[in-house]
Amino acid sequence: MTALLPERVSARPVPAARAAGSTERSAGPSPDRLVLASQRRAAAHLCSLAALLEGRPDLRGTYAPADLAVEALTWCV
């Protein structure tokens, strides 16, 4: 469970303008780019999962959501 936790957490101070409830847009990535990155990560994980289950047939049936995801990928392609 500790592998999911970050190694260190940096506490950066919040600028006064943001702390006061300013409506200025942050310099971070746009929401569209975040959605696109999320979709790319999901596709990469699904492809890796499919490759794993293809190479290790003994793993089939051990985790139903993984089997469902790979089957969905098979029917979509």
Secondary structure, 3 states (H helix, E strand, C coil): CHHHCCCCCCCCCCCHHHHCCCCCCCCCCCHHHHHHHHHHHHHHHHHHHHHHHHHCHHHCCCCHHHHHHHHHHHHHC
